[in-house]
Amino acid sequence: MKHHINLEDNIFVLNIRLRMVHDTLILDTDAELFLAKTLEDLGFIDSNLTTLFARLQENLKLIGRSDLFINLAGTEQQFRDVLHEFSRGEGNISALRYPELQERTLLWASHSQKRQHAIEKLITESKQQDTEQLVGQNELQELLSR
């Protein structure tokens, strides 16, 4: 049995986690303490963005679907910003200090870019569907006259 997934709350929580990772990258944190957890968090965020995108993509009848796509697109942008900070940042936790992490960062950025392009396409389609689902003036008059 499927249970209800609150996509909006999940996107919100991923945004909070992204802000935490961003803060970890820009502060003078000890890489020995935080590098492994930061990598784990980035992988977790990438995986969950993929999952949320798939669930939103599957749910064609969801009310406010285009708004959720817009929120997800914003989260993707925030994820790419964090990845950029990770790959180019000069803090203790960065791919510049640990070049072996550059490949993983590029993979996550590639995933994000693919999702972002698909989201942008679906936002356009979803907005068109929302417009098509509106009741026309003639239909409204017919419904009200009954």
Buried (B, 14 or more C-beta within 10 A) or exposed (E): EEEEEEBEEBBEEBBEBBEEBBEBBBEEBEBEEBBEEBBEBBEEBBEBBBEBBEBBBEEEEBEEBBBBBBBBBEBBEBBBEBBEBBBEBEBBBBBEEBEEBBEBBEEBBEBBEEBBEBBBEBBEBBBEBBEEEEEEEEEEEEEEEE
